[in-house]
């Protein structure tokens, strides 16, 4: 499942899988306990594929940050809890993303990223950079058809 079907809903813990859209919002299923919720259009909802993290150079998509954590942890859950002390969280995140903007990425953001990563791993959602691979394959296929002519 791609990150464009995974939601964070303001005021609700954890992450949600988008099930369907309704006239007044959508229905999501919690990745923590499987309960379904109906969420109105006016709710504060973020799609994980649209979230980016500030770095000193540019914004890095959350999927790339998740991929870096996955590489650091060999595909397992993080070695640090999202409930760890602020300094520990910052040290861990610095190992994952050394050029993150410490002025604009807060400890609360790091907690969410670690918690979300662990929820995704628990639910076997670990293909974070799947979209990039498809984009790289498409031009190669186009090049092959040009060579044949």
N, C-alpha and C positions, 0 to 999 in steps of 0.2 A: 504494500500500500504506500502510495506517495504522500509526501508531506502536505500536498495541496488538499488532502481530505482529512487532515488532522487540525483540530481547532483548540484554541485556548479561550475559555469563556470567563470574562471578568466576574469576580465574586464567587466563582466555583472552583474547587480544587482539581488539579490534574488536567488531563487532556481528554478530548472527545473526538470520536470518529464521526464525520458527517455522514448521516444515513440518507436523508432526503430533505428537499426544500418544500416549504409550505407557502401559502399566500402571505402569512404574517411572520415568517421567519424560517426556521428549519428544525429538524430533529437530529439530535446527536446522541451517541452512545459513549458512556464513560469508559476509558481504557483502564480505570482503576477497579470498578466493581460491575461494569456491564449494564448499569441502569441507564435508561433512556430519559432524555430531557428535551422539552420543547423550549426553544429560545426565540424570543421576539427579535424583529429586525433592529430595534433600537438598543439592543444589548451590546455591550462592549465585547466584540469577538475578534480574535486574530487568527488568521490562517498561518500555520508555521512556515509554509513556503514563502510567505511575504515578509517575514521578520528578518532583519539584518542586525549585525553587531558592529558598533563603531570601532574602527582601528585608526591608527595614526595616519594612514594613507587614504583609506576609503572605507565604505561599509562592506562587510563580509556577510553573505547570506548565511542564515542559521544552519542550513543543510551542510555547508562547508565546515562550520564549527563542529557540528555533530560528527562529521567524517573525521576531523582531527582528533576528537575525543575517542572515537572508535579505534583509530590507529594507535593512539597512546595506550588504550586499555585492551588491545587485541580483540575487539568485538564484545568484550564483557562489560558489566556494569562498572561505574566509576569506583575508584579506590577510595574516594572521599564521599562522605554523606553531604547532602544539601543542607543539613543542619549543623555543619561544622562552623567553627569560628570564622569571622570575617577575614582575618589574615590568612588562614589556611585556604579558604576559598580563593582568595586573590592569588596566592602562590600557585595553587593548582591551575587556575585559569591562565596564569602567566606562562606556565609550562606548555599549555595547549595552544595558546594564541599570544605569543610574546609581544606583539605590536598592538594589543587592544588598547583603546583609549581609556586610561584609568580615571579620567575626569568625567567621562560620560557613561561608562559602564559601571553600575553600582553593584555592591555585594548582593543586593536583592535580585538583580538581573542574573548574576552568576548562579545563585541558588536555583532560580527557575530553570536555567539552562541545564544544570546538572540533574535536577529532578525530572525534567522533561526527557532528557536523554535516557535516564534509567527506566522511566515508564515505557518509552519506545522499545528499549531492549527487552524488557519484560514481555512485551507484546509481539516480539519478533519482527519489529519494524526497524530494519537496520540498513536498508538501501537508501542512503541519503543523497548520493550524487548520481543516481540513476538517470536523471534528465540530461546531464552533461554528456554521458556516454552516447545516448541516442543522437544528440546534436552532432557529435564528432563522426558517427557512422554515416549520417545522411550525406554530407559533402563527398565522402569517399565513394559512395554509391553513384553519385552524380558524375564524379570524375571518371569512373569506370565506363559509364554509358557514352561519355564524350570520346574516349579512346577507341571504342568499338566502331564508331562512325568513320 
